[in-house]
Amino acid sequence: MKRTFLLIVLLTTIIVLGFAPEKAPDIGIKKVVIDAGHGGHDPGCQGGSANEKDVALAIALRLGQVIKGNYDDVEVIYTRDKDVFVTLENRAKIANDAKADLFICVHANANDNKSAHGTETFVMGTNKEKANKEVAKRENDVILMEDNYETKYSDFKPGTAEYNAALDAYQRAYQAQSIEFAIKIQEQFSKIGRKNRGVKQAGFLVLYRTAMPSVLIETGFLTNKEEQDFLSSPEKQKLLAGSIFKAFNDYKNDVEGIDIKIIDDSQKDDAHEKPTTETKVMNNAGGQSNTAQVTYRIQIASSTNKVETKGYNFKGLTELYEYEQRGLYRYYTGKTSNLGEASKIQGLAREKGYKDAFVVPFYKGEKISMSKAIGLTNK
């Protein structure tokens, strides 16, 4: 019933504003692949009696349960839902064959420094720092447990021209959205008191082979006794899964342009309620002061590196803006106070190749949610 109401509100908004999203049926998060790292004869990293494979599976299953409990229209696919070994090749193949819209890989971390703690989320990229290389190497070394691995993964040779070309293609197609999702995950972890070790790039084989926005989440360090106890606790696993879900919810809303109130699942055993819309139909008439202060820009890219805002760096797009936050850079095109005009600019950006471009509202120079933007406009 509430889902029907949400669709009615969305369709009403489209009619009133006089525009329709480009290829609306194809835009959105409808299939999510959740990948619990390691499994079977591969325990992953270990801390005391805790194995990474068990921690990852518990969080992954809980995350899938919460997503399914909140969204009837999202299909959740697991690369494994029990203690079995799945090759990195097959993990990526499951996601690609399903034509998934998002790939979420769940892991736990390890470090020779037993005091190391906190969470970090990786996207596919170059290994710029020694610590990133070590994490990627540890997760990639699972291929040594596979038969004929040298042939199966012959294309994965960082530094070669073929690898760099494939990486460049991935970054142009999926990295911006991957970074956006990773930022949201880390922000949610911070809210539950976890140390935020940041969003990082590294050469993970499982991400290298997935053809959709993808992240690999290191939920904590099993080599730290305190974190080992945290990650082994069913209640804390539930809390971590709830945080990842909230990030997923925010990301989904950004991509689809709908702002939804969600369940704080960390306080519940099961999620029975469905999200309800808080969006109001926008009224562009009146010229109120709040309307003039709310502007819309189209996000086209995110990067850990600063990029000069010139058309030749952004496929010929003009009116470019940069928004830096904690060392991560977001890039936008266009600026308008009219949501219908923003949709047209979004369509142009997609025609240029930024297929995941989405509308972002600003108020007094700061990013805000779509529901807040529409609420301010209607005041």
N, C-alpha and C positions, 0 to 999 in steps of 0.2 A: 504493500500500500504506500509506504513512504518512498519506495523507489519510483513508483508511478508518479507520485507528487513531484519528485525531483525532476523527472523527465518533462512533466507539464510545465514546471517553472522555467526549465531550460528552453523549451520550445516557445513559450510565451515571450521570453527575453529576445529570442531570435526574431520573432515576428515584429515586436515593438521597435527593435533597433533597425530593422530593415536589412539584415544581412544574415548569411549562413556560413558556418565554418567550412573551409575548404575540405572536401572529402571527409565530411564529419564521421561517417561510419568507420573510416580507417584510422582515425586519430583517437588515441586513448590507450589505457593500460588494461588490456583484456586477458593477457596470458603472462603469468609470472613463473619463472623457473627458480626454485629454491634449491641450492646445492649445499648439502652438508659435507664438509671436507672430510677426506680420508675414509676409513671404514674397512671392515673385514680384517684381513691380515696386516693392514696398515693402520696402526693406532694413532699416527700423527705424533705431536709432541706430548710429553707426559710430565705430570707433576704429582708425586706421591702415588695415590691410587687412582688419580683422575687421568683419563685419556682424552686427547683432543677429539677423537672420532665420536665419543659419547656426548661430550659437551656440545659439539657442533650439531649433532643430530637432534638433541633435545631442544635446542634453540630454534633450529630450522623447522621442526614439526610444529612447535608452538606458534611460530610466526605464520606458517601456512594456515593453521587453525584459525588464528585471529583474522587473517585476510578473508578467508572463506566465510567467517562468521559475520563480517561487516559488508561484504560485497558479493551479491548473488551473481553479478555479471563478470567476475574475474575468475578465470580458471587458474588454479594453482597446480603446478607440476613439480614433483620432487625428482631429483636425480637418484636419490635413494631414500627410502622411508624405513629402513632397518639396517642392521649391522652387516653390510655387504661391501665388497670392494668394487669400485667403479673406476675405470680408467679416466684420465683427464680428457682423452680424446672423446670418450662416450659422454662425459658430462656436457661438453660443448655441443656434441651432436644432438643430444636430447633437446637442448635449448634451440638449436638451429632448425631441427626437423619440426619442432612445434611452432616455429616462427614466433617465438616469444617476444614480448615487448620489453621485458626487463629480466635480468639475470642477477640473482643475489646469492653470493657464495659466502658461507659462514665458516669461520675458523677460530682457533685459539692460538695464542702466540707463545714464543719461548725466547729466552735470552740467557746468555752466560752470566749476566748481571742479575742476580736473584732479586734485586730491589726494583727492577724495571716493572712498570705497571701502566695501566691505562688502555684506551682503545685507539685504533687507527683504521681508517678505511682507504683501500687502494683502488685506483683505476689503472687501466692499461697505459703504460708509458715507458720512457727510458729510465734505466737505473742510474739516477744522478748521485745518490748517496750510498755510502758503504752499507749503512743499516738497512736500506731498502733492498739492496742487492742480496743481503743475507736472508731477509724474510722471503724474497722471491725464490732464492735458491732452495731454501728448506721446503717450500711448498711445491716447487717444481721437481724436486728429487724423487717424488713418488713415482715418476715414470720409470725409475730404475727397477721397480717391482713388476714392471710390465714386460711381456715377451715382445721381442722385435722392436724395442722402443727407438733404436737408432733410425730405423726406416720410417716408422710411424710419425716421428717428430722431426724429420730431416729439414723441414721448412723453418723450424724454430731455432735460428742461429743469430742472436743479437749482434748487431754490428755489420751484418752483411747487407748488400744492396737490396736483396729480396725481402729481408726482414724489415728494413727501414721503409720500403715502399708499402708493405702491408700495414705497418704501424701508422704511417702517414694517412692511409686510407681509413683506418679505424678512427684515428683522431679527428679527421674531418667529418666522419659520419656520426660517431657516437660519444666522443669524449666529453663534449660540453654537457650533455645530459647526464652522463656518468658522474661527472664532477658535481653537478647540481644535487643529485641524489646523495652522493657521498657527504657533501656538506651538511645536508639535512640530517643524515644519520649521526654524524659527529655532534651536531647541535643538540639532538635529542639525548644522546649519551651524557652530554655535559649537564643536562637538566636533572639527571638522576644521580649526579655526583661523581660520575666517572671522569678520570683525567682524560682530556682531549689531546691526543698526540697528533691530531691533524689528518688532513686528506693528502695522500701521497700517490706518487706514480712509480710503477715498477713493472718489470717484464714477467707477468704471470702467464703461464702457458694456457691455463683454462680461460682466462680473459681474452688472450690473443686470438683464440679460435671462435669466440662467440660473436655473432653478427647482430648485436643489439646493445643498448646501454647496459653496462655490467659493472658490478663492484665486488670487491673481496673484503670482507669485514673481519678484522682481528679483534675479537671481543674482550681480550685480556690475556694475561701471562700466567700460564699454568706453572711456570718455574718460580713464581712468587707465591709463597705459602698463603698469604692473605687473599690474593686473587684466585688461587686454586680453590680455596674454600668458597669464595664468592661464585665462581663459575660452576662449581659442583652442586650448588644449592638450587633445587627446583624453583623456589620462589624468586631467586635472582635470575635464573634462566628465563622465567616468565617476564621479569622486569625488562631484561635486555630485548626479548622478542617484542614486548609492547613498545619499546622505544624505536625499534626498527620499523614496526608497523606505523607508528605516528609519522616517521620520516617518509614511508611509502605513501601514506595518505596525503601528506603535503605535496609530494612529488606528483602524484596522480592528479591532484587538483590543479597544479600548475600546468601540466600538460593538457588537461581537458578544459581548463578555464572555469572550473566550478569550485566554489569554496564550501566545504562540508564540515559540520560539527561531528567530531568523532567520539568514540567511547574511550574513556581512560581505562584500558583493559588491565593495567597493572594492579588495579584494585578489585578485579573480578575473576571468578573461576572460568567463566565462559562468556563469550560475546553473543548475546541473543538479539540485542537491538540493532537496528540499521542506522547508518548516518542519515541525518536530516539536513536539508538545505537551509542555509541562513541567508541566501542571496535574494535580493529584491530586484524587481524590474527597474532598470535605470531610466530616469526622466532627464533628458538633456535640456529641457526648457527651464527658464527662470534666471539663469546667470548668477547663481548664488556665489558668495565668496569662496566657499569650500569647493565648489565645482572648478573654479579657476585654479585652485591649489592642487587638485588631483590631476595628474597627467599619466598617460600610458606610453610605455616604450616596449619594443619588441626585443626580447632576449634572443640572441643568435649564437652566442658562444660563451664558454667558460674556459679558463686556462690558469695553470699555476705560473705561467710566464706572462709578463707584460707584453702586449702587442700594440704597435703603433696604430692609432685609429685613422687609417687611410683606406680608401676604397679598394686599392689593389690587394690589401690583406683580407678583405671581406667581400670578395666576389662582385665588386663594383657598387656595393651598397653605400649610400651616403648618409649624412646626419647620424654619425656614430658617437656613442657615448661609452665611457668606461666607469665601472663601479668596483672599487677595490674593498675587500673585507678580509681581514686576517690573512693577507698574503695571497688571496685568490682573486682573480680578476673575472668580472662578468662584462660582456659586451652587448650593447643594444643598438638598434637602429630605430629612427623615427621618434617623434615626441608629439603627442596630441592629447587634448582633453576630451576627445570624443571617442567612445568605445567602438563605434561603428567604423570610424576612420582607422583606428588601431587594428581592427580585423583586416582591413584592406592592406595595410602595411605588412601585417603578418603573412598574408597571402603572397605578397611580392617576395618576402624573404624566403618563403618555401619554394617559390618558383626559381629562385636563385640557387637553391640546393640546401637551404637550412630547413630540412623537413620537420624538425622538432622545435622550430621557433615558436615562442609563446608570449602572450601579453603579460606584462608586469606593471602594476600600478605603483605610482610614487606619490607621496604627500610631503610637501615641504622638503623635497630632495631626498627623502628616505623611502625605501621599499616598504610597502604595506600589503596586506592580503586583499583579495578581490572583494570579499564581503565588506571589509572596512571601507574600501574605496567607494563602493556603491552606497554604503550607509552615509558616508560624508557627502556624497553627491546629492542624496535625497533630503538632506537636512535643510 
